[in-house]
């Protein structure tokens, strides 16, 4: 099953490489065809460089335009190429090239360049009436283009006869005319619909005017009703005046009643003074009553004291009886306690024997668990290597190709110069024709291109050296990564372990993810186990690569190291799919994974957590959905560094 997966992965890698190669070929054809089309157009005479403005984000296309501009001239002028990823047009540009990704901006571009001597070149734009030069994919898989001659002429440019030899096609004007006619017909239908709506509105206005006249008649009737109401109000006012006169009379009667009320209040004051005198008399009676209650209270206290003395005497008798009972109980408890001590001693002795047996079992179990954990970590490490086998094999194959190709070329070139070397070895100082032999040797050297062959041999030796060094680096990384878990602690360079992890993951991130290394200088070594930290870093970076690839655009991973007190801090930050709060809580649990079935074991981060903890460090994660994730690892410095 693993062999089948490896074969499928290799085929997929080859297919991706072919697609990328085809894409590069199309970009070269685009640039070459663009220059050919520009050469077949008559341009105004200018002394400034010929400017081509390209709106794209394709780095390969930019590189092709730059390299071509350095070797060719257009309209007798040097070529200057500019690039943007948004709609901006230099005032003195001659050609605007828009890639397929920015086709939505073409109407805006046409409005801005109208009437100027600028040529607009587009890629697979579907509105033929707006294009000038438009590239298309041919049925045979190649590249072709179409020309809208009228639009080019409207820009004040002329097309040379040689344009027809490039294999392009004229835009079908009849088709464009039909499209315009259909558009005009649609506008006419829209105008008729609007006219019907206008007639409906006019009818509604007439109805509203008729309703308005009816409202005016109603308002006239209301005015008459208002006049009648005003007359009724005048009658009410006269009635109100009569009521005011009656109110004045009532006010005089109220004043008389107020006078009577004042007299009643004076009488009430006299009665209040009499009541106060009676209150004083009652207070004196209450005082006498309080004195009698105090005397009764004293008598009650004396009775209580006598009762207390009786209670004390009764308590003495009871205490003597209780002491006797307590003595008997004490003797019983002592006997029971001694029996319990003896029983507990025997039970403790049996428990000690059982505890010793359990300790021995636990020690054996702990040893088995540690061995199992070591095997699990090593298995996960081998599983990671298995996942990366295809990529590592590809890297080694590339390096070996350097050596193989170099040896092949070296053999061919050495065979070419072998006759000269043989002739040199046959020369003798006492030969009478030595001068003639040297002249023949020099002539033969020029004929076979000895100097050129020697230069190629030096280049091939350098190429073989590069391939060998690359292979050595990969093998060294694999040796470090695959070290056994039972090794002792040694001094570790944290940056070296990070580089080993990136080297093993090179085939995964090289084409799809941008890795930014921000390593701090003078980071001291730490105490640790070689290979374990590489595995921890590989697991985290591998997960970040999966998260970035899942998101599918502008993948980026930042790897940052710095000092934080007595710890080395390593941060791995990506802009991938991120995690929810629930996923963050479970991310370090064994066998928990967010990947599809068969894509992960769920042990990577759990083992990473154990490795960091074994080194006395901590690991934390900060993430939100669709905002990426940041893993922070803190590891203590070596003891000498701390001192």
KELOVO-628675 format. One line per field, with one value per residue (C-alpha): residue number from 0; x, y, z. Coordinates in Angstrom, 2 decimals, m for minus. Example, Ala and Ser with C-alpha at 12.3 -4.5 7.8 and 13.67 -1.06 7.14 Angstrom:
% KELOVO-628675
seq = [0,1]
px = [12.30,13.67]
py = [m4.50,m1.06]
pz = [7.80,7.14]
END
This chain:
% KELOVO-628675
seq = [0,1,2,3,4,5,6,7,8,9,10,11,12,13,14,15,16,17,18,19,20,21,22,23,24,25,26,27,28,29,30,31,32,33,34,35,36,37,38,39,40,41,42,43,44,45,46,47,48,49,50,51,52,53,54,55,56,57,58,59,60,61,62,63,64,65,66,67,68,69,70,71,72,73,74,75,76,77,78,79,80,81,82,83,84,85,86,87,88,89,90,91,92,93,94,95,96,97,98,99,100,101,102,103,104,105,106,107,108,109,110,111,112,113,114,115,116,117,118,119,120,121,122,123,124,125,126,127,128,129,130,131,132,133,134,135,136,137,138,139,140,141,142,143,144,145,146,147,148,149,150,151,152,153,154,155,156,157,158,159,160,161,162,163,164,165,166,167,168,169,170,171,172,173,174,175,176,177,178,179,180,181,182,183,184,185,186,187,188,189,190,191,192,193,194,195,196,197,198,199,200,201,202,203,204,205,206,207,208,209,210,211,212,213,214,215,216,217,218,219,220,221,222,223,224,225,226,227,228,229,230,231,232,233,234,235,236,237,238,239,240,241,242,243,244,245,246,247,248,249,250,251,252,253,254,255,256,257,258,259,260,261,262,263,264,265,266,267,268,269,270,271,272,273,274,275,276,277,278,279,280,281,282,283,284,285,286,287,288,289,290,291,292,293,294,295,296,297,298,299,300,301,302,303,304,305,306,307,308,309,310,311,312,313,314,315,316,317,318,319,320,321,322,323,324,325,326,327,328,329,330,331,332,333,334,335,336,337,338,339,340,341,342,343,344,345,346,347,348,349,350,351,352,353,354,355,356,357,358,359,360,361,362,363,364,365,366,367,368,369,370,371,372,373,374,375,376,377,378,379,380,381,382,383,384,385,386,387,388,389,390,391,392,393,394,395,396,397,398,399,400,401,402,403,404,405,406,407,408,409,410,411,412,413,414,415,416,417,418,419,420,421,422,423,424,425,426,427,428,429,430,431,432,433,434,435,436,437,438,439,440,441,442,443,444,445,446,447,448,449,450,451,452,453,454,455,456,457,458,459,460,461,462,463,464,465,466,467,468,469,470,471,472,473,474,475,476,477,478,479,480,481,482,483,484,485,486,487,488,489,490,491,492,493,494,495,496,497,498,499,500,501,502,503,504,505,506,507,508,509,510,511,512,513,514,515,516,517,518,519,520,521,522,523,524,525,526,527,528,529,530,531,532,533,534,535,536,537,538,539,540,541,542,543,544,545,546,547,548,549,550,551,552,553,554,555,556,557,558,559,560,561,562,563,564,565,566,567,568,569,570,571,572,573,574,575,576,577,578,579,580,581,582,583,584,585,586,587,588,589,590,591,592,593,594,595,596,597,598,599,600,601,602,603,604,605,606,607,608,609,610,611,612,613,614,615,616,617,618,619,620,621,622,623,624,625,626,627,628,629,630,631,632,633,634,635,636,637,638,639,640,641,642]
px = [0.00,2.84,4.64,1.44,1.06,4.70,4.22,1.05,2.89,5.80,3.38,1.55,4.89,5.85,2.42,2.74,6.22,4.85,2.02,4.51,6.74,3.75,2.83,6.41,6.32,3.06,4.61,7.57,5.17,3.15,6.25,7.65,4.26,3.82,7.15,6.31,2.92,4.47,7.03,4.20,2.55,3.63,4.46,4.87,8.46,9.73,13.14,12.14,12.44,9.63,7.58,5.58,3.38,2.36,m0.46,0.25,1.43,3.09,6.81,7.80,6.08,7.86,11.23,10.57,9.63,12.74,15.15,13.61,13.68,17.46,18.12,15.63,14.60,11.14,10.51,14.26,14.10,15.34,12.66,11.61,9.16,7.15,4.91,1.96,m0.72,m3.43,m4.98,m2.48,m1.36,1.82,1.13,3.92,3.27,3.13,1.71,m0.53,m0.42,m3.19,m3.14,m6.30,m6.55,m7.23,m9.76,m12.39,m10.37,m10.34,m13.44,m11.76,m8.49,m10.32,m11.88,m8.47,m6.49,m9.21,m7.78,m4.14,m1.54,m1.54,m2.05,m3.99,m3.01,m5.25,m5.19,m8.39,m10.82,m14.31,m15.74,m14.47,m15.92,m13.61,m10.31,m7.42,m5.02,m6.34,m4.39,m6.30,m5.50,m5.60,m7.34,m3.93,m2.79,m0.67,m1.11,m2.93,m4.39,m7.22,m7.13,m9.90,m8.48,m11.04,m10.13,m6.40,m6.98,m9.13,m6.04,m4.15,m2.05,m1.53,m1.11,1.65,0.91,3.31,0.80,m1.09,2.04,1.97,m1.04,m3.58,m7.22,m9.48,m12.35,m15.68,m17.32,m20.60,m20.73,m19.96,m22.64,m25.15,m24.22,m24.66,m27.97,m29.20,m28.12,m30.01,m33.09,m32.91,m32.67,m35.71,m37.72,m36.58,m37.67,m41.12,m41.46,m40.46,m43.04,m45.74,m44.66,m44.78,m48.33,m49.35,m47.87,m49.78,m53.01,m52.24,m51.60,m55.02,m56.67,m54.81,m55.99,m59.60,m59.25,m57.76,m60.84,m63.05,m60.94,m61.42,m65.22,m64.95,m62.78,m65.49,m68.05,m65.68,m65.28,m69.05,m68.98,m66.15,m68.26,m71.09,m68.65,m67.39,m70.94,m71.41,m68.12,m69.44,m72.48,m70.22,m68.17,m71.27,m72.19,m68.61,m68.96,m72.04,m70.17,m67.34,m69.82,m71.08,m67.44,m66.84,m69.78,m68.52,m65.09,m66.63,m68.43,m65.09,m63.43,m66.15,m65.63,m61.85,m62.46,m64.56,m61.80,m59.24,m61.47,m61.76,m57.95,m57.56,m59.95,m57.95,m54.72,m56.35,m57.41,m53.84,m52.35,m54.73,m53.76,m50.03,m50.71,m52.41,m49.41,m47.05,m49.21,m49.17,m45.33,m45.00,m47.23,m45.04,m41.93,m43.42,m44.36,m40.73,m39.38,m41.70,m40.56,m36.87,m37.58,m39.30,m36.27,m33.86,m35.98,m35.91,m32.07,m31.80,m34.05,m31.87,m28.66,m30.15,m31.15,m27.58,m26.07,m28.49,m27.45,m23.73,m24.29,m26.22,m23.39,m20.78,m22.76,m23.26,m19.53,m18.52,m20.85,m19.56,m15.90,m16.60,m18.36,m15.55,m12.89,m14.68,m15.08,m11.40,m10.28,m12.52,m11.14,m7.53,m8.14,m9.86,m7.09,m4.36,m6.27,m6.64,m2.92,m2.01,m4.48,m3.20,0.41,m0.38,m2.40,0.40,2.94,0.77,0.20,3.97,4.56,1.80,3.16,6.63,5.14,3.08,6.17,8.04,5.09,4.85,8.58,8.27,5.18,6.95,9.91,7.55,5.70,8.98,10.07,6.65,6.82,10.31,9.06,6.02,8.19,10.57,7.58,6.16,9.60,9.80,6.21,7.24,10.25,7.97,5.65,8.63,10.38,9.22,10.36,13.71,14.25,13.54,16.08,18.74,17.91,18.44,21.83,22.83,21.75,24.39,27.03,25.74,25.42,28.82,30.50,28.87,30.01,33.43,33.90,32.97,35.28,38.14,37.81,38.15,41.39,42.88,44.81,46.50,47.43,48.78,50.84,52.27,53.36,55.14,57.32,61.04,63.72,66.25,63.74,65.15,61.65,60.65,59.81,57.68,55.94,55.10,53.69,51.59,50.45,49.41,47.53,45.71,44.91,43.14,41.31,39.72,39.03,41.31,40.86,37.07,37.03,39.28,36.89,33.91,35.78,36.38,32.67,31.63,33.98,32.34,28.87,29.80,31.11,27.81,25.77,27.99,27.80,24.01,23.71,25.99,23.76,20.59,22.18,23.56,20.09,18.58,21.22,20.50,16.73,16.80,18.91,17.67,15.61,17.96,20.97,22.33,21.94,24.44,24.93,22.54,22.55,18.85,19.37,21.03,17.98,15.63,17.71,17.56,13.74,13.52,15.94,13.77,10.61,12.23,10.23,6.92,7.47,9.82,7.18,4.04,5.08,7.45,9.66,11.04,13.86,14.44,17.16,18.64,22.43,24.55,21.92,23.78,23.53,21.03,21.14,19.03,18.73,19.94,17.21,14.28,14.06,14.43,11.41,9.44,10.26,9.49,6.04,5.10,6.44,4.80,1.42,1.92,2.64,m0.58,m2.58,m1.14,m1.69,m5.30,m5.97,m4.58,m3.05,m0.02,1.32,3.86,5.58,7.79,10.34,11.69,14.25,15.27,16.37,13.73,15.49,17.09,15.19,15.52,12.22,11.24,8.11,6.53,3.84,1.74,m1.16,m3.10,m6.67,m6.18,m8.05,m11.20,m11.10,m12.34,m9.56,m6.92,m8.05,m7.53,m4.58,m2.01,m4.22,m2.96,m4.75,m6.61,m6.31,m8.14,m6.86,m8.78,m8.82,m5.47,m3.71,m2.47,m2.12,m2.91,0.37,2.61,1.79,1.27,4.81,6.08,4.52,6.28,9.65,9.46,8.39,11.25,13.66,12.17,10.42,6.90,4.81,1.79,m0.44,m2.31,m4.79,m8.12,m10.10,m8.87,m6.13,m3.35,m1.63,1.47,3.31,5.73,8.34,10.48,13.53,15.93,19.55,22.42,23.75,27.01,25.04,22.88,26.00]
py = [0.00,2.40,1.61,2.38,5.69,6.57,5.81,7.94,10.77,10.60,10.63,13.62,15.43,14.78,16.01,19.23,19.76,19.31,21.80,24.34,23.80,24.32,27.51,28.81,28.02,30.00,32.99,32.93,32.75,35.68,37.91,36.87,37.43,40.80,42.03,40.71,42.50,45.79,45.63,45.40,48.68,52.16,54.27,58.05,59.29,59.87,60.32,58.70,54.94,52.68,51.99,48.78,48.77,45.27,44.74,41.34,39.47,36.62,36.71,34.39,36.69,39.71,37.92,37.05,40.70,42.01,39.61,40.28,44.08,43.95,42.33,44.06,47.53,48.67,51.49,52.22,52.97,51.22,49.26,50.11,47.73,48.64,46.45,47.01,44.82,47.54,49.87,52.68,54.03,56.09,59.15,58.33,54.56,53.13,49.66,48.40,44.60,43.19,39.55,37.46,37.98,41.73,41.53,43.18,46.45,46.71,49.01,51.47,51.26,51.94,55.11,56.35,55.70,56.83,59.17,58.50,56.71,53.69,50.04,47.77,44.07,41.65,37.93,35.88,38.85,37.80,41.16,41.42,44.89,46.38,44.60,45.88,42.91,39.88,36.62,33.30,29.62,27.72,24.36,22.70,23.93,26.78,30.55,32.79,36.29,38.37,42.00,44.61,46.85,49.63,50.06,50.17,52.86,54.88,55.12,56.88,53.80,52.02,48.27,47.17,44.54,42.13,41.67,39.11,36.90,36.41,34.09,36.28,36.69,39.69,40.20,39.16,42.61,41.00,39.18,42.42,44.24,41.53,41.89,45.69,45.25,42.82,45.32,48.17,45.96,45.22,48.95,49.60,47.00,48.64,52.05,50.66,49.23,52.61,54.34,52.01,52.85,56.58,56.26,54.45,57.27,59.89,57.98,57.87,61.64,62.27,60.11,62.02,65.37,64.16,63.06,66.51,68.31,66.07,66.99,70.72,70.28,68.49,71.33,73.89,71.88,71.77,75.56,75.97,73.61,75.70,78.87,77.17,76.02,79.60,80.80,78.08,79.20,82.77,81.42,79.43,82.58,84.47,81.56,81.58,85.25,84.47,81.64,84.02,86.28,83.29,82.36,85.82,85.42,81.96,83.46,85.94,83.09,81.23,84.18,84.12,80.42,80.96,83.41,80.86,78.27,80.53,80.82,77.01,76.69,78.97,76.79,73.73,75.24,75.63,71.99,70.94,72.66,70.79,67.48,68.19,68.75,65.36,63.74,65.04,63.50,60.14,60.27,60.69,57.63,55.61,56.58,55.26,52.02,51.60,51.85,49.07,46.88,47.38,46.14,43.04,42.39,42.45,39.88,37.65,37.86,36.66,33.68,32.85,32.89,30.37,28.09,28.27,27.09,24.13,23.29,23.36,20.87,18.61,18.88,17.73,14.56,13.98,14.56,11.89,9.42,10.43,9.98,6.43,5.65,7.36,5.27,2.08,3.26,4.30,0.83,m0.69,1.74,0.97,m2.75,m2.17,0.24,m2.29,m4.92,m2.53,m1.66,m5.32,m5.90,m2.80,m3.96,m7.30,m5.60,m3.08,m5.85,m7.61,m4.27,m3.57,m6.91,m6.13,m2.57,m3.92,m6.29,m3.43,m1.18,m3.89,m4.32,m0.53,m0.29,m3.01,m1.30,2.11,0.55,m1.01,2.33,4.20,1.61,1.82,5.63,5.50,3.05,5.27,8.38,6.45,5.08,8.57,9.74,6.94,7.73,11.36,10.16,7.82,10.72,12.76,9.87,10.92,14.52,13.50,10.99,13.75,16.04,13.29,12.45,16.11,16.14,12.81,14.19,16.91,14.20,11.92,14.73,16.11,12.72,12.14,15.52,15.10,11.75,13.18,16.20,14.11,11.79,14.87,16.05,12.55,12.61,15.88,14.47,11.26,13.31,15.41,12.30,11.01,14.16,13.69,16.32,14.67,14.43,16.17,17.24,18.60,22.05,20.65,18.29,21.22,23.19,20.18,19.78,23.48,23.19,20.07,21.77,24.58,22.13,20.17,23.26,22.21,25.44,25.32,21.66,22.39,25.17,22.83,20.17,22.68,23.60,19.95,19.24,22.17,20.82,17.34,18.91,20.81,17.60,15.66,18.38,18.57,14.78,14.94,17.63,15.56,12.37,14.30,15.71,12.22,10.90,13.67,13.24,9.44,9.29,6.89,8.15,6.47,8.72,10.98,14.76,16.82,20.46,21.40,24.36,25.24,26.83,23.65,21.55,24.05,23.85,20.02,20.14,22.63,20.52,17.41,19.42,21.24,19.39,20.34,24.08,24.94,25.75,26.53,28.21,31.09,30.43,33.50,32.68,35.40,33.84,35.94,36.15,34.70,32.21,29.92,26.14,24.21,20.78,18.25,15.04,15.23,14.44,14.92,18.71,18.29,15.97,18.50,21.35,19.14,18.23,21.88,23.23,20.32,21.17,24.84,23.85,21.74,24.67,27.14,24.77,24.14,27.88,27.87,31.34,33.47,30.89,32.25,30.82,32.91,31.09,33.42,32.78,35.08,35.18,35.50,35.71,32.32,30.65,30.34,31.19,29.67,30.92,29.30,31.57,30.88,32.52,29.28,28.25,28.68,26.84,27.30,27.56,23.95,22.68,24.60,22.86,19.39,20.07,18.34,15.33,11.97,10.69,14.00,15.32,17.80,16.16,13.79,10.05,8.55,11.93,11.99,9.83,12.55,11.83,14.56,17.43,15.09,13.75,17.31,18.33,15.42,16.27,19.93,18.92,16.40,19.27,21.32,23.72,24.86,25.05,27.28,28.05,31.21,30.93,32.09,30.72,32.00,34.10,31.52,30.03,30.82,28.11,29.39,27.02,28.07,25.94,26.49,27.35,24.98,25.20,26.87,29.53,30.24,30.67]
pz = [0.00,0.90,m2.37,m4.30,m2.49,m3.20,m6.92,m7.04,m5.29,m7.77,m10.75,m9.26,m8.77,m12.42,m13.59,m11.57,m13.04,m16.59,m15.91,m14.52,m17.59,m19.94,m18.06,m18.47,m22.23,m22.60,m20.83,m23.20,m26.19,m24.78,m24.50,m27.90,m29.64,m27.89,m29.26,m32.76,m32.75,m31.55,m34.38,m36.97,m35.88,m37.00,m33.92,m33.56,m33.53,m29.96,m28.36,m25.08,m24.39,m25.64,m22.49,m21.90,m18.77,m17.54,m15.00,m13.43,m10.31,m12.26,m11.34,m14.22,m16.74,m15.21,m15.52,m19.19,m20.02,m18.26,m20.00,m23.46,m22.99,m22.45,m25.86,m28.20,m29.37,m30.52,m33.03,m32.90,m29.16,m26.04,m24.20,m20.64,m18.85,m15.72,m13.55,m11.20,m9.63,m9.76,m12.36,m12.98,m16.37,m16.84,m18.99,m21.48,m21.83,m25.37,m24.66,m21.81,m21.28,m19.00,m17.84,m17.59,m13.82,m14.29,m17.18,m14.95,m15.06,m18.89,m19.19,m16.79,m18.76,m22.07,m20.58,m19.45,m22.67,m25.12,m27.80,m26.77,m28.90,m26.61,m27.57,m25.17,m25.30,m23.37,m22.54,m23.11,m22.81,m23.96,m25.18,m28.76,m29.40,m26.72,m27.54,m29.68,m29.53,m27.59,m27.01,m27.13,m26.59,m29.90,m30.31,m30.74,m27.35,m28.71,m28.65,m31.15,m31.14,m32.61,m33.86,m33.73,m36.46,m35.94,m32.25,m33.09,m35.74,m33.30,m31.04,m33.88,m34.75,m38.09,m38.63,m40.99,m43.68,m42.00,m39.14,m41.25,m41.39,m37.60,m37.83,m36.00,m36.98,m37.50,m35.06,m36.63,m37.15,m38.21,m34.89,m33.03,m35.09,m34.16,m30.47,m30.68,m32.54,m29.87,m27.21,m29.01,m29.31,m25.59,m24.93,m27.15,m25.24,m22.03,m23.39,m24.28,m20.79,m19.31,m21.57,m20.25,m16.71,m17.60,m18.98,m15.81,m13.74,m15.80,m15.17,m11.46,m11.48,m13.13,m10.47,m7.76,m9.21,m9.21,m5.59,m4.82,m6.18,m4.03,m1.02,m1.76,m1.71,1.62,2.98,2.00,3.97,6.93,6.81,7.23,10.21,11.74,11.45,13.32,16.02,16.48,17.11,19.72,21.37,21.70,23.52,25.84,26.61,27.75,29.99,31.39,32.39,34.43,36.14,37.04,38.91,40.88,41.72,43.20,45.54,46.60,47.36,49.83,51.60,51.81,53.56,56.23,56.79,57.15,59.99,61.82,61.35,63.04,66.10,66.29,66.18,69.22,71.19,70.12,71.52,74.95,74.94,73.95,77.04,79.30,77.69,78.30,82.03,82.21,80.44,83.18,85.84,84.03,83.77,87.57,88.08,85.69,87.66,90.89,89.13,87.91,91.45,92.59,89.66,90.68,94.21,92.78,90.54,93.52,95.31,92.22,92.14,95.74,94.93,91.90,94.00,96.43,93.53,92.18,95.49,95.46,91.91,92.88,95.63,93.23,90.64,93.19,93.80,90.09,89.37,91.86,90.16,86.71,87.79,88.80,85.52,83.52,85.28,84.29,80.70,80.56,81.52,78.83,76.18,77.12,76.65,73.27,72.17,72.95,70.96,67.99,68.08,67.92,65.05,63.17,63.57,61.98,59.16,58.54,58.28,55.65,53.82,53.78,52.04,49.49,48.97,48.23,45.66,44.11,43.95,42.10,39.67,39.17,38.47,35.82,34.36,34.30,32.49,29.93,29.48,28.94,26.40,24.67,24.64,23.11,20.46,19.78,19.34,17.08,15.10,14.64,13.57,11.01,9.90,9.32,7.33,5.39,4.54,3.35,1.57,m1.90,m1.41,0.12,m2.68,m5.18,m3.46,m3.44,m7.06,m8.07,m6.33,m7.92,m11.33,m10.87,m10.38,m13.18,m15.76,m14.81,m15.14,m18.54,m19.92,m18.24,m19.97,m23.39,m23.05,m21.72,m24.73,m27.01,m25.40,m24.85,m28.22,m27.23,m23.81,m25.45,m27.92,m25.09,m23.17,m26.31,m26.67,m25.91,m25.34,m27.71,m30.57,m33.67,m34.80,m31.34,m32.66,m35.48,m33.02,m30.73,m33.68,m34.73,m31.13,m30.94,m34.22,m33.08,m29.77,m31.64,m33.89,m31.05,m28.87,m26.00,m23.97,m24.24,m23.22,m20.23,m19.09,m19.40,m17.41,m14.58,m14.62,m14.49,m11.58,m9.68,m10.58,m9.29,m6.07,m5.57,m6.05,m3.64,m0.98,m1.35,m0.93,2.13,3.72,3.19,4.59,7.57,8.27,8.11,10.52,13.03,12.70,13.10,16.29,18.97,21.92,24.42,23.76,26.47,26.60,24.60,23.64,20.82,18.38,18.05,14.60,13.30,14.33,12.64,9.44,9.54,9.77,6.87,4.81,5.21,4.37,1.44,m1.21,0.51,0.92,m1.92,m4.58,m2.55,0.73,1.46,4.51,6.34,8.78,11.40,13.57,16.36,16.57,19.39,20.57,23.04,23.00,25.12,26.78,24.89,22.90,19.29,16.81,19.23,18.82,15.04,15.16,17.26,14.87,11.85,13.25,13.90,10.58,8.68,10.28,9.36,5.74,5.66,7.10,4.55,1.60,2.75,2.58,m0.94,m1.56,m0.62,1.83,4.31,7.42,9.76,11.96,14.68,17.42,20.26,23.89,26.63,30.00,30.70,27.87,24.10,22.42,19.04,17.24,14.15,12.71,9.59,7.74,7.21,8.10,11.87,14.67,16.72,20.51,20.81,18.53,20.52,23.73,22.15,19.83,22.09,22.91,21.57,18.43,17.96,14.41,12.17,8.97,6.74,7.48,6.50,6.32,9.93,13.06,15.62,17.47,15.98,18.35,21.34,20.86,20.27,23.59,25.34,23.72,24.80,28.31,28.49,27.73,30.61,28.23,27.43,24.25,23.61,20.63,19.66,16.79,15.42,12.45,9.06,10.78,10.98,14.04,16.11,18.11,20.80,22.29,25.29,26.11,29.07,28.32,29.11,32.68,31.58,29.65,32.71,34.87]
END
